[in-house]
Amino acid sequence: MALQCGIIGITNVGKTTLFNCISNTKAEATAFAFSTSKSNVGMINVPDPRLKELEKHQPTEKIIPTSVEIVDIPGLTKGANKGEGVGNKFLADIRNTDALIHVVRCFDDENLPHVDGSVNPVRDIETIDLELQVKDLESVEKKIQRLQKLLKIGEKDAKKGIDVLNIYQEHFENFQNARTADVSEDDRKYIADLSLLTAKPVLYVCNVDEASAINGNAYVEQVKKHLEGQDTEILTIAGALEADIAGLEDENDRLEFLKDAGLNEPGVDKLIRSAYSLLNLETFFTVGPKEIRAWTIRKGTHAPQASGVIHSDLERGFIRAEVMKYNDFISLGSEHAVKEAGKFKVEGKNYLVEDGDILHIRFNV
């Protein structure tokens, strides 16, 4: 499932540090602004404690978590929409993503100068928003021109499309993002082909110093106030601390480090789960003595399409899905006990797979 979550922000905010904490691909982090000319792509394993719980009731040779693709997009700057630096390329990389993680600098460090001379997270958010809004405005205006030509030759739906796009045009001109435009879900079809940058779901990560890892700081409060009322999640993560934790090979050492820092789990684990949710994804499991594996699907996926994530043959020859709920399997302890309790279900092609379902697919090709 080729779904991407992009990490964005201005330069020198800690994007690459966080990318290295969560990705199986490591990128060079530098204190020099605009020193990177390409985006970094990696895969992240989604932490899911349910996998270990499943193993307690079904011994297995290996456990395989699900994963999501992550893209570390180099820092944008004022003028990126005009191609400043390699801005156009980076904006194209953002367009190819399905959701965004916006990293905001919420720490002081005289050894890491801010590109604008001072730390101001709200200004940084507005800088990125403006660059994306300008690019989206260009896309909308071009489509309005295309629809006006169609209107002249009698295309019936063109008038409605222009009316909807005019709403977006005015929205961008008022420095607002597409995701907050007052447009019905049905009418959003008129922008579906544009892949608008500011229409993508976004979560914000306030990158703080170690002392602010638990309770945040004044910069974080500024971000929260600025985003008040918006349907978005805000995480507070100490990127440098997370990098130190990720660098420890021994799990006991990592747990001790976390305890000393007053944390229950790495902040990046929360980030990964939030990114997974932001992409509108959920997990189902296959369980057996050879492997216990987590699989990724979009919410609202039917059983045949979910089985196709495992292998195309399963979707093509789908007969039925044998389904156990995760909570039933854990509480009752075995497939046999689930069957005895009458909670083992056989579902057909119209079944919508739910998060945590344990599936066994029957098929014939």
N, C-alpha and C positions, 0 to 999 in steps of 0.2 A: 504494500500500500504506500504509494509515493506521496506522503504528506510531509510538508516542511514547515518548521517553525523558525522564523528568522529573528536573530538578535540584532537590534538596532540601537542607535544612540549617537551622540556626537563623539568626537575622538577623545581618548584618554579618560573614559569613564569606567573601564574595567570589563568591557564586553568579552574580550578574548580570554581574560582570566577566568571568567565564569564558563565560557565555552570549553576551556581546557579541563575544568572541574567535572563537567558532565558528559563530555564527548570521548569516544574512543580514538579520535584523531586529535593530535596536539598541534597547536599553532603557536607561532612566536608572538609573545606579547612584548610591546616596546613602548617606551616613554616618549617616542618621537611622533609628533602629529603627522598624519597623512603619509606614513611610511609604508603602508600596505596597499598593494594595487589589485588585490583579488579577495573574494570572499572565501572563507574556510567552511568546508562541509564535513559533517561527521554524523555518526549515529549515537544515540543515547539509549541505554537500557532503562526501562521504566521500573523503578523500585516498587515491588508489590509483595508485601508480607504474606499474602494468601498462598503464594507458591510454597513457602516453607511449611505452612499449616497443612497443605494438601499432602506433602511428603510424609507427614506424621501418620497418615492413614493409608497411603499408597507408596511404599518404598520404591524408589526409582533409580535408574542409572545416572540420569542427568536432569537438571532443571534449566529451562530456557525461558528467560523473560522476554516480553515484547519490547519493541524498540520504535523510535521515531527519528526522522532525519532532522538535524539542526544545522542552521546556516549562520555563521558569524559574519555579518556584513560590516566592513570597515566604516569608521566614523564618518558621518555626513557633516557638512558644514554649510554655512550660508552660501547660496548660489549653486548648490548641487543640482537644482532643477534646470539650471542653464548649462550644466556640464562642467562646472568648476571641479578641478582635479579630475577624477574619473567618476564624477557624480552621476552621470547618466547610466553608466554601467551598474553602479550600486543600486540605483533606483529600479533598474530592470530586475536585479536580483531580488529586491523586495517584492516586486510584482509577482514573481514566481512562487512566493511563499503563501501558506494558507492561514497563518496567524503570526503575530508579532510579540516578541518580548522586548520592551523598551527599557533599557538600562539607563538609570539616571545617577549622575555623580552626587553623592551626599556625604562626602568626606573632604577634609582639608589635607593637603600634602604638598609642602613647598618643593619637594623633589620631583613632583609630577605636575608641572604648571598647567592650568586650565587654558584652553585655546582662546577664550575670551577674557582672560586676565583675572577672573574671580569665579568662585563657586556660587552658582545660582541655578538650582535645579528646575525651577519654574521657567526661567528664561530658556534653558536648554530644551525643555519639552516643547515650548512654543517655537523654537528654532526648527526642530525636526518636523513638527506639525505643519509649519508654514511651507517647508520644502515639499512635503507630500501633497499638501492642499493645492499648491500652484501646479504641480504635475497633473493632479486629478482635474483641476479646472480646465487645463488644456485638452484633456481627453473628452470631457463633457462638451466643451465648445465645438470640438471637431465633429462629435456625433450629432449635435444640434444642426450643424450645417448639412450633414448628410441627410438627416430626416427632413429638413426644409426642402431639399431637392425632391425627396420622395413625395412630400405633401403636394408639390406642384403637379406631379403626374398622377395624383389621385389615390395614393396609398392611404387606406382608411385609418390605420393604426398610428400613422406618423404624428398626427396632432396630439394624441394622448402621450406619446413618447416625448415630444417636445415639452409639453406641460410638466411632465415629471422631471425631465432634465433641467428645466428652468429652476425648479426647486433646489436641485443640487448646485446649480450655478450660483444662485443667490447665497446658498449656505457657505460655499467656499469663499465667496467674496466677503463674507462676514467672519472669515477665519475660523470656520467650524469644520469638523470632520464628517465624512460621509456616513459613518456609522450612527451619528446622532441626528441625521436628517429626518424630518417628519414625513416619512413615506411608508405606505403600507407594504407588507411583505409581497403582495402580488405585483405591486408597481416596481419593486426592485428588479424585476426582470429586465427593465429597460437599461440597467447599468451592468447586468451580469456579464456582458461581453467585454466590458472595459477593465475588469480586474482592478478596480479603484484601490489605491494604496491605503486611503484612510477609511475604507469600508471593512478592512480586515479586523478581526477581533484582536485585542491587545491586552496584555497585562504588563504592569510596571514593576520594575525591580529597583529599589533604592539601595545602591551600593554604598555601604557605610564602613567606618573604621571598626576595629575589633571591640572597642569600648561601647559601641552603639549597637552591637549585634542583637541584643535582646530587646531593649526598650526604644531603639531608634534615637533620633536627635532632632534638633530644630529644623534641619534641612528636610527630613522626612515629613515633619508636620506641615511644612510649606507645600510639599507635593500632595499630601492628603487633602489639604484645604483647596488646592487648585483643582483637584479631580473630584471634589465633592459633588455628589449627585450623578456622576457618570457610572454606568454599569461596567465597572472594571475592577480587577483585583490588584492590590498593591502589596508586594512582598518586601521585607527588609532583610538583606543578606550582606554579610561582611565578606566580600570577595577574596581579600588577601587571606583571611582566616580559613575560608573554605579551601583555598589552594593548598594551605599547609595541611589540612585534614586529608584532602585527596592524595597528597604526596606520601602519606603513611601507608605502607604495604600491609602491616599487621592490623587485623580488625580490632583486636583488643586495645592496641595503641590508639586507634581512631576513636573508640568508645571512651577511653580515658581522656583524650584530648577534648572531646565534646563535653564530657562531664565537667572538666576544668573550666570550659568556656560558658557553662551554664546552659548548654543546649541539649535537647533530647535526641535530635537527629540532625544530620547535615542540612543546612538551609537549601542546598541545591536539590535535595530529594523532594522538598516541597515544591521547588521551582519546576522540576520535571513533571510531577503529578499535575501541577496547575497548567503547564503547557499542554499536557495530554488532554486535560479537560477542555482547555481553550480550543483545541482542534476538533471538539465534539466527538471524541473517541471513547470507546469502552472496550473491555477485555472479556473474552471467553477463554475457557481452558480445555485442553485435552489432557487426560490423566491415564497413565499406564506404567508398567514396570520398566519400559525402555526409556521413557521421558515424561516429564510433566512440563507442559508448555503453555505459555500465555500467547494469545493471538489478538491482534488489533482489528477492530471494525468501527465504522461510523455508527453512531446511535441511529436506531431505526432500520437496521439491516435485517433482511429476511434470512431464514436458515440456509437456503441454497447458496446465496451470495456469501454468507459467512463461511460455509464449507469450502467455497472457492478460494478463500484466503489460504486455506491449508494446501489445496491442490485443485487445479482446474478440472480434473477428472471427477472430483467429488461433486462439484457444482453441475457438471454436464450430466452425470448419471444419478443425481440426487433422488433418493427414494423417501427417506425420513431421517429425522434427527431424534436420537434418544437423549433426553435432557434431565440432568440433575441440577438442583440449585446448590451453590457453594455452601450456604449456611446449613442446608439439610445434610449434605455429605459430611461436613465437619462435626455437626452435633450428633449425628447418628453413627458415624464412624466407618461406613462401608457402603458400597453399591448395593449389596444384599440387604442391608438394613434399610436403605432408602426404599428399595422395592417392597420390603415387608410393610413399611409404613404407608405405602400407597402414594409415595411422592415421586416416583420414577415416571416420567412422562414421555410419550411418543408423539412427536409433532411433525406436521407436514410442511409444505412449501410456503404457507402463509404465516408461519410462526416468526415473530420478531424476537431475535436473540437479545437477551438482557445481560447487563454487566454481571459477571461472576458465574454465568452458566457454564456447566461442564457438559460438553457435547461428545457424543459418539455418532458419527455419520454412517448411515447405511446407503450404499450406492451400487450402481451396476452400469458398466460401460462395455 
